[in-house]
Amino acid sequence: MTDFQYKINRLRQCESICYTICLKLLQNEQQAAKAAEWLLKRLFTDEQFWKTSEAARDRYIFRIASNAYLNQTQMRSFMKTS
């Protein structure tokens, strides 16, 4: 199995947790689906994700998703006040 195929297979196993986290943060199914897709693409290229132990990956995914959500929320808030 190639490295590419290995990563795809592992990310397929993470799809559910990615979507669940995004849905909890966004409270909107369509936005959550788009955010989960972004998150999976982000994880594909994230070397630290691949070095993270199996037991810690869900927590790592949550941290990445939360940071992206907070950054987006802060940017929207800034844009409204500028």
C-alpha positions as CSV (number, residue, x, y, z in Angstrom):
1,M,0.0,0.0,0.0
2,T,1.3,3.4,-0.9
3,D,1.7,6.2,1.6
4,F,-1.1,8.1,-0.2
5,Q,-3.5,5.2,0.0
6,Y,-2.6,4.6,3.7
7,K,-3.4,8.2,4.5
8,I,-6.7,8.1,2.6
9,N,-7.7,4.9,4.5
10,R,-6.8,6.4,7.9
11,L,-8.7,9.6,7.1
12,R,-11.8,7.7,6.1
13,Q,-11.7,6.3,9.6
14,C,-11.7,9.9,10.9
15,E,-14.6,11.2,8.8
16,S,-17.2,10.6,11.4
17,I,-15.3,12.4,14.3
18,C,-14.4,15.3,12.0
19,Y,-18.1,15.8,11.0
20,T,-19.3,15.4,14.6
21,I,-16.9,18.0,15.9
22,C,-17.7,20.4,13.1
23,L,-21.4,19.9,13.7
24,K,-21.1,20.6,17.4
25,L,-19.1,23.8,16.7
26,L,-21.2,25.1,13.8
27,Q,-24.7,23.8,14.6
28,N,-25.4,23.6,10.9
29,E,-25.3,20.4,8.8
30,Q,-24.3,22.0,5.5
31,Q,-21.6,24.1,7.1
32,A,-20.4,21.2,9.1
33,A,-20.0,19.0,6.0
34,K,-17.9,21.7,4.3
35,A,-15.8,22.3,7.4
36,A,-15.2,18.5,7.9
37,E,-14.0,18.3,4.3
38,W,-11.6,21.2,4.9
39,L,-10.5,19.6,8.1
40,L,-9.8,16.2,6.4
41,K,-7.8,18.0,3.7
42,R,-5.9,19.9,6.3
43,L,-5.1,16.7,8.2
44,F,-3.9,15.0,5.1
45,T,-0.9,17.4,4.8
46,D,-0.4,17.8,8.6
47,E,2.8,15.9,9.5
48,Q,2.1,16.3,13.2
49,F,-1.2,14.5,12.8
50,W,0.5,11.5,11.3
51,K,3.0,11.4,14.2
52,T,0.3,11.6,16.8
53,S,-0.5,8.4,18.6
54,E,-3.8,6.6,17.7
55,A,-5.1,7.3,21.2
56,A,-4.5,11.1,20.9
57,R,-5.7,11.7,17.3
58,D,-9.4,12.5,18.2
59,R,-8.1,15.2,20.6
60,Y,-5.7,16.5,18.0
61,I,-8.6,16.7,15.5
62,F,-10.7,18.6,18.0
63,R,-7.9,21.1,18.7
64,I,-7.4,21.8,15.0
65,A,-11.1,22.2,14.4
66,S,-11.6,24.4,17.4
67,N,-8.7,26.7,16.5
68,A,-10.0,27.1,13.0
69,Y,-13.5,27.9,14.3
70,L,-12.2,30.4,16.8
71,N,-10.0,32.1,14.2
72,Q,-13.0,32.4,11.8
73,T,-15.3,33.7,14.5
74,Q,-12.7,36.3,15.6
75,M,-12.2,37.4,12.0
76,R,-16.0,37.8,11.5
77,S,-16.3,39.8,14.7
78,F,-13.4,42.1,13.6
79,M,-14.9,42.6,10.2
80,K,-18.2,43.7,11.7
81,T,-16.5,46.3,14.0
82,S,-14.2,47.7,11.4
